[in-house]
Amino acid sequence: MALATISATEARRLLDDGAVLVDVREADEHARETIPGARNLPLSRLDESELAVPEGRAVVFHCRSGARTRANAGDLAARVGEGCEAYLIDGGLDAWKKAGLPVAVDRGRPLELQRQVQIGAGGLAFLGTLLGILVSPWFLAVPLFVGAGLLTAGVTGFCGLARVLVHAPWNRSTYAGSGTTRTA
């Protein structure tokens, strides 16, 4: 089964007619900002989760920009039962918001872990470079270390900074007992 790509407004019409909306982003992303009524089925847990959709109802998948749903369209299509139509929102949550459709935002939740890693790594690289130029060239070891960490995370999928940030005080309630260390 191939998944057709539809606009956010077309998706809204399907949802009004009883379609099931599935957010494939990670739980931390979904908790901070979501389309009201969306079910959360993270791609990282796709193989261990059940997608229960009543027969005859359409399924609409989305992520933030549409890239993750397009890249995983085959796996998502395999999760949809026979007799169900399935779609991807072109442009994902970003297109939904651009169309002026409703979004629930909980600013009390921490930023997504990936963004925290980007802020932390970028801040360390900037500070280390600045101190290396202004104070001592030995501080250039900091951006070198950060670069090595990012390279390792990209190649292996293991991110040490994400492991540290999961235990930060502002993240404790979000990741308590989850073992989540996703970086992408």
Buried (B, 14 or more C-beta within 10 A) or exposed (E): BEBEBBBBEBBBEBBEEEBBBBBBBBBBBBBBBBBEEBBBBBBBEBEEEEBEBEEEBBBBBBBBBBEBBBEBBEEBBEBBBEEBBBBBBBBBBBBBBEBEBEEEEEEEBBBBBBEBBBEBBEEBBEBBBEBBEEEEEEBBEBBBEBEEBBEEBEEEEEBEBBEBBBEBEEBEEBBEEEEBBBBE
